[in-house]
Amino acid sequence: QVQLVEFGGGLVQPGGCLRLACAASGSIFMFYTMGWYRQAPGKQRELVAFITSGSTTKYADSVKGRFTISRDNAKNTVYLQMNSLKPEDTAVYYCNAGTYSAGSYYPDSWGQGTQVTVSS
């Protein structure tokens, strides 16, 4: 497994933006599919976005057009740029690493999570 540490959460007003970063340990980062999940209070954890080793991306319908996932293999880091934030984006965001097969993402390593709060 790979060790993951998230950065960049915080409090932002509706319509604002934040960029989350996730630093990964290990020399085989480039081979992992990387993703972000989130969990809001009282709700199940949900997939936000993932990016494969070949930089194919997929997003949840609720964030399409507002969020962008990217990766920098030289820095072992994956990013989540979040624009036009809404109160319903409030959640703990978790970085993860895993595999991609037959169109699906299977995370198996998780970060500790970072809180994102969208509120005026």
DASUL-V467100 format. One record per helix or strand. SS is the DSSP state (2 for helix, 1 for strand). FROM is the first residue (numbers start at 0). LEN is the number of residues. If there is no record, write none. Layout:
ss->(SS:SS)
from->(FROM:FROM)
len->(LEN:LEN)
//
This chain:
ss->(1:1:1:2:1:1:1:1:2:1:2:1:1:1)
from->(3:9:17:28:32:45:56:66:72:76:86:90:103:113)
len->(4:3:7:3:7:6:3:6:3:6:3:11:7:5)
//
